[in-house]
Amino acid sequence: MQVQHDQEQKPEEDTPVDAKSEPLLPTSVPQVETLDDDPEEIFLNAIAEIDTQPLPPQQQQQAVYWPLAILTLLCLFSFAGGTAIALLTYPTVTIEVVP
């Protein structure tokens, strides 16, 4: 409660008592001089103002992790072999109707 009482007694030094809003003058706003209203030129001017960053350095090629490559190939060949065996040994039933 004491804090609120102290704040009420101290007037703000930075803010004027009678604050007024003033319009922003057009001379204070930096404007890009455009000679043409072409959208492409406006776009290129806007892109030219964007700060750029340097590209990251090239990364060295990573070595192949052979156990993972062998395991992946083993799974692929197992799937292909299992599919071939399933297609060759698919059971068929022949029903003959004898009159």
C-alpha positions as CSV (number, residue, x, y, z in Angstrom):
1,M,0.0,0.0,0.0
2,Q,2.9,2.3,0.7
3,V,4.3,1.8,-2.8
4,Q,1.1,3.1,-4.4
5,H,1.0,6.1,-2.1
6,D,4.6,7.0,-3.2
7,Q,3.8,6.6,-6.8
8,E,0.8,8.9,-6.6
9,Q,3.0,11.7,-5.1
10,K,5.8,11.6,-7.7
11,P,4.9,13.2,-11.0
12,E,6.5,11.6,-14.0
13,E,9.4,13.8,-15.2
14,D,9.6,12.6,-18.8
15,T,5.9,13.0,-19.7
16,P,4.5,16.5,-20.2
17,V,1.3,17.4,-18.3
18,D,-0.6,18.2,-21.4
19,A,0.3,15.5,-23.9
20,K,-0.5,16.2,-27.6
21,S,-0.3,13.9,-30.5
22,E,1.4,15.4,-33.5
23,P,1.2,14.1,-37.1
24,L,4.4,12.6,-38.5
25,L,6.0,14.9,-41.0
26,P,6.6,13.3,-44.4
27,T,10.2,14.7,-44.5
28,S,11.2,12.5,-41.5
29,V,10.3,9.2,-43.3
30,P,13.0,7.9,-45.5
31,Q,11.5,7.1,-48.9
32,V,13.0,5.2,-51.8
33,E,12.8,7.2,-55.0
34,T,11.0,5.2,-57.5
35,L,11.0,6.4,-61.1
36,D,8.4,3.9,-62.2
37,D,5.4,2.3,-60.6
38,D,6.3,-1.0,-62.1
39,P,5.7,-3.8,-59.5
40,E,8.9,-5.6,-60.5
41,E,11.0,-2.5,-59.9
42,I,9.4,-1.9,-56.5
43,F,10.0,-5.5,-55.6
44,L,13.7,-5.4,-56.7
45,N,14.2,-2.1,-54.7
46,A,12.7,-3.8,-51.6
47,I,14.9,-6.9,-52.1
48,A,18.0,-4.7,-52.5
49,E,17.3,-3.2,-49.0
50,I,17.3,-6.6,-47.2
51,D,20.5,-7.3,-45.3
52,T,22.2,-10.6,-46.4
53,Q,24.2,-13.1,-44.5
54,P,27.2,-15.0,-45.9
55,L,26.6,-18.6,-46.9
56,P,27.7,-21.3,-44.4
57,P,31.0,-23.0,-45.2
58,Q,30.9,-26.2,-47.3
59,Q,30.5,-29.3,-45.2
60,Q,32.7,-32.2,-45.8
61,Q,31.1,-35.3,-47.2
62,Q,30.2,-37.8,-44.4
63,A,31.6,-41.3,-44.6
64,V,29.1,-44.1,-45.3
65,Y,28.1,-46.0,-42.2
66,W,28.5,-49.5,-43.6
67,P,26.6,-51.5,-41.0
68,L,23.5,-49.5,-41.6
69,A,23.9,-49.8,-45.4
70,I,24.3,-53.6,-45.2
71,L,21.2,-53.9,-42.9
72,T,19.1,-51.8,-45.3
73,L,20.1,-53.9,-48.2
74,L,19.5,-57.1,-46.2
75,C,15.9,-55.9,-45.4
76,L,15.3,-54.9,-49.0
77,F,16.5,-58.3,-50.4
78,S,14.5,-60.2,-47.7
79,F,11.4,-58.4,-48.7
80,A,12.0,-59.1,-52.4
81,G,12.8,-62.7,-51.7
82,G,9.8,-63.2,-49.5
83,T,7.5,-61.6,-52.1
84,A,8.9,-64.0,-54.8
85,I,8.4,-67.1,-52.6
86,A,4.9,-66.0,-51.7
87,L,4.0,-65.5,-55.3
88,L,5.4,-68.9,-56.4
89,T,3.9,-70.9,-53.6
90,Y,0.5,-69.2,-53.5
91,P,-2.0,-71.9,-52.8
92,T,-4.7,-72.4,-55.5
93,V,-7.8,-74.4,-55.3
94,T,-9.3,-75.9,-58.4
95,I,-13.0,-76.8,-58.2
96,E,-14.2,-79.1,-61.0
97,V,-17.9,-79.4,-61.5
98,V,-18.7,-82.8,-62.8
99,P,-22.1,-83.1,-64.5
